[in-house]
Amino acid sequence: MKKNQLIMLTIIAATLICSKLIQLSGWHPSPIYCLHASWFALNVVAIWAIAAIGKIKPHEPEHSPLEYGSVFLFLLGALAFYGLSGTAIEHLAALFSPEVLPAIEESKEIHRWSEHRSILGNLSPILIAPIVEEIIFRVGVLGGLMLIMRKPWAIILSAAIFALNHADIYPAPAVAATFIFGLIAAATYLMLGLRAAIMLHFLNNTREHWRPWIVDHDHLLTGYVLISITALIVFIHQLIRHRRLVLR
């Protein structure tokens, strides 16, 4: 990796982390400053990622380790694993700070359709964000980090940067859960490629749209639970079986 690329990568991480820490520290010279700091940080990441795509090609395995049906179950299992992890983190946080639960529920409104937002504002989290964020954080950030460090550390650091990027809109427990999602998305990207990672992100961001409908129908809920359990087993099994694709 060229020296100037390493310097740029360092600037990206430092700028993004500093802008988020400023927002979380309580030192707010003005809301406009915080907005511009975050916007600048995100644009630095995006610009670098777009420039890096020419040199860091999106990872697409020559031969998928899974068949199409297994890929679908793997993605559902990944979503189930993330859901269970997020729920566990939320309950653990509630034991120490019960007042955090309303903030967590409020943060979920971002992915729900709202009459108070424009059509673009409603579509952005479910259609635009999965594509843009996977290109930025998996192709750009993770791909760049893998050039300068071992895969496991690159996965962890890219997931941390991904989670920190959401620290201004999510409470701490949700940020911790987002870190878990970053790890899962990185593993999916390395195992199955960019399209699978985008699909996983899309399924996650649309959960608040389709899950309530399933919960309201008992016959669908039973089938969904059985499929989710099966998918979770497939996810864990395939992740262990193909761990070399992720870690080496």
C-alpha positions in Angstrom: 0.0 0.0 0.0 1.4 3.4 -1.0 2.3 5.9 1.8 -0.3 8.5 0.6 -3.1 5.9 0.7 -2.1 4.9 4.3 -2.1 8.6 5.3 -5.5 9.1 3.7 -6.9 6.1 5.5 -5.6 7.4 8.8 -7.2 10.8 8.1 -10.5 9.1 7.3 -10.6 7.1 10.6 -9.4 10.0 12.7 -11.8 12.5 11.2 -14.8 10.2 11.5 -14.0 9.2 15.0 -13.3 12.8 16.2 -16.5 14.2 14.7 -18.6 11.5 16.4 -16.7 11.9 19.7 -17.4 15.7 19.6 -21.1 14.9 19.2 -21.1 12.5 22.1 -18.9 14.5 24.5 -21.4 17.3 25.1 -19.1 19.9 23.6 -21.4 21.4 21.0 -20.3 24.9 19.8 -23.4 24.8 17.6 -25.7 22.3 16.0 -24.5 23.5 12.6 -20.9 22.7 13.5 -21.8 19.1 14.5 -23.9 18.7 11.4 -21.0 19.9 9.2 -18.4 17.9 11.0 -20.4 14.7 10.5 -21.2 15.6 6.9 -17.5 16.4 6.2 -16.4 13.1 7.8 -18.9 11.0 5.8 -17.9 12.7 2.6 -14.2 12.1 3.3 -15.0 8.4 3.7 -17.2 8.3 0.6 -14.8 10.1 -1.6 -11.9 7.9 -0.5 -14.0 4.8 -0.9 -15.1 5.7 -4.4 -11.5 6.5 -5.3 -10.4 3.2 -3.7 -12.9 1.1 -5.7 -10.7 1.4 -8.8 -7.8 -0.1 -6.8 -9.7 -2.2 -4.3 -12.2 -4.2 -6.3 -15.4 -5.3 -4.6 -14.9 -8.7 -3.2 -16.8 -11.3 -5.2 -15.8 -15.0 -4.7 -15.1 -16.9 -7.9 -17.2 -19.8 -6.7 -19.8 -19.2 -4.0 -19.4 -21.6 -1.2 -23.2 -21.8 -0.9 -26.1 -22.5 -3.3 -28.8 -19.9 -3.8 -31.2 -21.5 -1.3 -28.4 -21.8 1.3 -27.5 -18.1 0.7 -31.0 -17.1 1.5 -31.0 -19.1 4.7 -27.6 -17.8 5.6 -28.8 -14.2 5.3 -31.9 -14.9 7.3 -29.8 -16.7 9.9 -27.4 -13.7 10.0 -30.4 -11.5 10.6 -31.7 -13.7 13.4 -28.3 -13.8 15.0 -28.1 -10.0 14.9 -31.6 -9.7 16.3 -30.9 -12.0 19.2 -27.6 -10.2 19.9 -29.3 -6.8 19.8 -32.1 -7.9 22.1 -29.6 -9.4 24.6 -27.7 -6.1 24.6 -30.9 -4.1 25.0 -32.0 -6.2 28.0 -28.6 -6.0 29.6 -28.5 -2.3 29.2 -32.0 -2.0 30.7 -30.8 -3.8 33.8 -28.4 -1.0 34.6 -30.3 1.9 33.0 -34.0 1.3 32.4 -34.5 4.8 30.9 -32.5 3.8 27.8 -35.3 1.6 26.5 -37.5 4.5 25.2 -34.4 5.9 23.4 -33.8 2.6 21.7 -37.5 2.4 20.6 -37.3 6.0 19.3 -34.2 5.2 17.3 -36.1 2.4 15.5 -38.4 5.0 14.1 -35.7 5.9 11.6 -36.5 2.7 9.6 -40.3 3.1 9.8 -42.3 5.0 7.3 -43.3 8.4 8.6 -45.6 11.0 7.2 -43.4 13.7 8.7 -40.5 12.8 6.3 -40.3 13.2 2.5 -40.5 10.2 0.2 -36.7 10.4 -0.2 -36.3 10.6 3.6 -38.4 7.4 4.0 -36.7 5.5 1.2 -33.1 6.5 2.0 -32.7 4.2 5.1 -34.2 1.1 3.3 -33.0 1.5 -0.3 -30.1 4.0 -0.5 -28.3 3.3 2.8 -27.8 -0.5 2.2 -26.0 0.1 -1.1 -24.1 3.2 -0.1 -23.0 2.0 3.3 -21.9 -1.4 2.0 -19.8 0.2 -0.7 -18.2 2.7 1.7 -17.7 0.5 4.8 -17.1 -2.9 3.3 -15.5 -2.2 -0.1 -13.8 1.0 0.9 -13.0 0.9 4.6 -12.7 -2.9 5.1 -10.9 -3.3 1.8 -8.4 -0.6 2.6 -7.8 -1.9 6.1 -7.1 -5.4 4.8 -4.2 -3.9 2.8 -2.4 -2.8 6.0 -3.4 -5.3 8.7 -4.6 -8.9 9.2 -8.2 -9.7 8.2 -9.5 -10.3 11.8 -8.3 -6.8 12.9 -9.5 -5.2 9.7 -13.0 -6.7 10.3 -13.1 -5.5 13.9 -11.9 -2.0 13.2 -14.2 -1.5 10.2 -17.1 -2.7 12.3 -16.2 -0.2 15.0 -16.0 2.6 12.5 -19.3 1.5 11.0 -20.9 1.5 14.5 -19.4 4.8 15.5 -20.8 6.3 12.3 -24.3 5.7 13.8 -23.5 7.0 17.3 -25.3 10.3 16.6 -28.6 8.7 15.9 -28.5 5.6 18.1 -28.2 5.3 21.9 -25.2 3.4 23.2 -26.8 -0.1 23.4 -27.9 0.2 19.7 -24.4 1.4 18.7 -23.0 -1.8 20.4 -25.6 -3.9 18.4 -24.6 -2.0 15.2 -21.0 -3.1 15.9 -22.3 -6.7 15.9 -24.0 -6.1 12.6 -20.8 -4.6 11.2 -19.0 -7.9 12.0 -21.8 -10.0 10.5 -21.9 -7.8 7.3 -18.1 -8.0 7.0 -18.2 -11.8 7.3 -21.0 -12.0 4.7 -19.1 -9.7 2.3 -16.0 -11.8 2.6 -17.8 -15.1 2.2 -20.5 -14.3 -0.4 -19.6 -10.9 -1.9 -21.0 -7.4 -2.1 -24.4 -8.3 -3.4 -25.1 -10.6 -0.4 -23.9 -7.9 2.0 -26.2 -5.4 0.4 -29.1 -7.8 0.6 -28.4 -8.5 4.3 -28.4 -4.8 5.0 -31.6 -4.3 3.1 -33.4 -7.1 5.0 -32.2 -5.5 8.3 -33.3 -2.0 7.4 -36.7 -3.2 6.3 -37.4 -5.3 9.4 -39.6 -2.7 10.9 -41.8 -2.8 7.8 -42.4 -6.6 7.4 -41.9 -8.0 10.9 -45.0 -6.4 12.5 -47.1 -7.8 9.7 -45.8 -11.3 10.4 -46.2 -10.9 14.2 -49.9 -10.0 13.6 -50.6 -13.3 11.9 -50.2 -16.4 14.1 -49.8 -18.9 11.3 -47.1 -16.8 9.7 -45.4 -16.2 13.0 -45.0 -19.9 13.7 -43.5 -20.5 10.3 -41.2 -17.5 10.6 -39.9 -18.7 14.0 -39.2 -22.2 12.6 -37.5 -20.8 9.5 -35.5 -18.4 11.6 -34.3 -21.2 13.9 -33.3 -23.3 10.9 -31.6 -20.3 9.3 -29.7 -19.5 12.5 -28.3 -23.1 12.5 -27.3 -22.8 8.9 -25.7 -19.4 9.5 -23.5 -20.6 12.4 -22.7 -23.9 10.6 -21.6 -22.3 7.3 -19.7 -19.5 9.1 -17.7 -22.1 11.0 -17.3 -24.3 8.0 -16.0 -21.5 5.8 -14.2 -19.5 8.4 -11.0 -19.5 6.4 -12.7 -17.3 3.7 -13.4 -14.8 6.5 -10.3 -14.9 8.6 -7.5 -15.8 6.2 
